[in-house]
């Protein structure tokens, strides 16, 4: 073998050696990158599991106990409906009257001072000497009841 052949052979061996070293380095780098990617993938998997567990926990708290949210609203609605019904229902007079009155004054009959007002009115007309018949000829008690049905404070003390 000639020197040029030996040099070419050595050059080929060096090239092969460099090629193997390059492939080895590339293999190591690829293996390192693969390990890094595997670690990232495992980290993402753990995060996904954590998110799934949190979603399950949230679903347990927000989807299952809906009765605790809706029951108070239903009770509040019922109470409001009863309140509206009571506010709008016609009031029946608690003290019967001799003269029929308009329905506009019928709600005043339940005024707590009605009976007291009538007593004060009768006492007033007795004090001024106009009881049982007023100077106009009208019945004093009927007049008192009519005035007290308009306002419980028609005859102040």
C-alpha positions as CSV (number, residue, x, y, z in Angstrom):
1,X,0.0,0.0,0.0
2,X,1.2,3.3,-0.9
3,X,1.4,6.3,1.3
4,X,-1.5,8.0,-0.4
5,X,-3.6,4.9,0.1
6,X,-2.7,4.9,3.8
7,X,-3.6,8.5,4.0
8,X,-6.9,8.0,2.3
9,X,-7.6,5.0,4.6
10,X,-6.7,7.0,7.7
11,X,-8.9,9.8,6.3
12,X,-11.7,7.4,5.8
13,X,-11.2,6.0,9.3
14,X,-11.1,9.5,10.8
15,X,-14.2,10.4,8.8
16,X,-15.9,7.2,10.1
17,X,-14.8,7.9,13.6
18,X,-16.1,11.5,13.3
19,X,-19.3,10.2,11.8
20,X,-19.7,7.8,14.7
21,X,-18.9,10.5,17.3
22,X,-21.3,12.8,15.6
23,X,-24.0,10.1,15.6
24,X,-23.2,9.3,19.2
25,X,-23.5,13.0,20.2
26,X,-26.7,13.4,18.2
27,X,-28.0,10.3,19.7
28,X,-27.2,11.6,23.2
29,X,-28.8,15.0,22.4
30,X,-31.8,13.3,21.0
31,X,-32.1,11.1,24.0
32,X,-31.7,14.1,26.3
33,X,-34.4,15.9,24.3
34,X,-36.6,12.9,24.4
35,X,-36.2,12.7,28.2
36,X,-37.0,16.4,28.5
37,X,-40.1,15.9,26.3
38,X,-41.2,12.9,28.4
39,X,-40.8,14.9,31.6
40,X,-42.9,17.7,30.1
41,X,-45.5,15.2,29.0
42,X,-45.6,13.7,32.5
43,X,-46.0,17.2,34.0
44,X,-48.8,17.9,31.6
45,X,-50.5,14.6,32.5
46,X,-50.3,15.5,36.2
47,X,-51.7,18.9,35.6
48,X,-54.6,17.4,33.5
49,X,-55.3,15.0,36.4
50,X,-55.3,17.9,38.9
51,X,-57.6,19.9,36.7
52,X,-60.0,16.9,36.3
53,X,-60.0,16.4,40.1
54,X,-60.8,20.1,40.7
55,X,-63.5,20.0,38.1
56,X,-65.0,17.0,39.8
57,X,-64.8,18.8,43.2
58,X,-66.5,21.9,41.7
59,X,-69.2,19.7,40.1
60,X,-69.8,18.1,43.4
61,X,-70.3,21.5,45.1
62,X,-72.2,23.3,42.3
63,X,-74.2,20.6,40.6
64,X,-75.4,18.3,43.3
65,X,-76.7,20.6,46.0
66,X,-79.0,22.7,43.8
67,X,-81.8,22.2,46.2
68,X,-80.0,24.3,48.7
69,X,-80.0,27.2,46.1
70,X,-83.6,26.7,44.9
71,X,-85.4,25.9,48.1
72,X,-84.8,29.3,49.7
73,X,-85.8,31.0,46.5
74,X,-89.0,29.0,46.4
75,X,-89.8,29.9,50.0
76,X,-89.0,33.6,49.4
77,X,-91.3,33.5,46.3
78,X,-94.1,31.9,48.3
79,X,-93.8,34.4,51.1
80,X,-93.8,37.3,48.6
81,X,-96.9,35.8,46.9
82,X,-98.8,35.6,50.2
83,X,-97.7,39.1,51.0
84,X,-99.1,40.4,47.7
85,X,-102.3,38.4,48.1
86,X,-102.8,39.9,51.6
87,X,-102.0,43.4,50.4
88,X,-104.5,43.2,47.5
89,X,-107.3,41.2,49.1
90,X,-110.4,43.2,50.0
91,X,-110.7,44.1,53.7
92,X,-114.0,43.1,55.4
93,X,-115.2,45.6,58.0
94,X,-114.7,44.5,61.6
95,X,-117.5,46.6,63.0
96,X,-120.9,46.5,61.3
97,X,-122.3,49.9,60.2
98,X,-125.9,51.0,60.0
99,X,-125.5,53.0,56.8
100,X,-123.8,51.4,53.8
101,X,-120.6,53.1,52.9
102,X,-118.5,53.1,49.7
103,X,-115.8,50.4,49.3
104,X,-113.2,53.1,49.4
105,X,-113.8,53.6,53.2
106,X,-114.2,50.0,54.0
107,X,-110.5,49.5,54.6
108,X,-110.5,52.2,57.2
109,X,-112.8,50.1,59.4
110,X,-109.9,48.0,60.6
111,X,-108.2,51.1,61.9
112,X,-107.3,50.4,65.5
113,X,-108.7,53.6,66.8
114,X,-112.2,53.2,65.3
115,X,-113.9,52.0,68.5
116,X,-112.0,54.5,70.6
117,X,-113.0,57.2,68.1
118,X,-116.7,56.3,68.3
119,X,-116.5,56.4,72.1
120,X,-114.8,59.8,72.0
121,X,-117.4,61.2,69.5
122,X,-120.3,60.1,71.6
123,X,-118.7,61.6,74.7
124,X,-118.1,64.8,72.8
125,X,-121.7,65.1,71.7
126,X,-122.9,64.3,75.2
127,X,-120.6,67.1,76.6
128,X,-122.0,69.7,74.3
129,X,-125.5,68.5,74.9
130,X,-126.3,67.3,71.3
131,X,-126.7,63.6,72.1
132,X,-128.7,61.5,70.8
133,X,-130.0,64.0,68.2
134,X,-127.9,66.8,66.7
135,X,-129.3,70.3,66.3
136,X,-129.7,69.6,62.6
137,X,-132.0,66.7,63.5
138,X,-129.5,63.9,62.4
139,X,-128.7,60.9,64.7
140,X,-125.5,61.7,66.6
141,X,-124.3,58.1,66.8
142,X,-124.7,57.7,63.0
143,X,-122.8,61.0,62.5
144,X,-120.0,59.8,64.8
145,X,-119.7,56.4,63.1
146,X,-119.5,58.1,59.7
147,X,-116.8,60.6,60.8
148,X,-114.8,57.8,62.5
149,X,-115.0,55.6,59.4
150,X,-113.3,58.5,57.5
151,X,-110.6,58.9,60.1
152,X,-109.9,57.3,63.4
153,X,-108.7,60.6,64.6
154,X,-112.0,62.6,63.9
155,X,-112.5,63.1,67.7
156,X,-109.2,63.7,69.4
157,X,-108.9,63.5,73.2
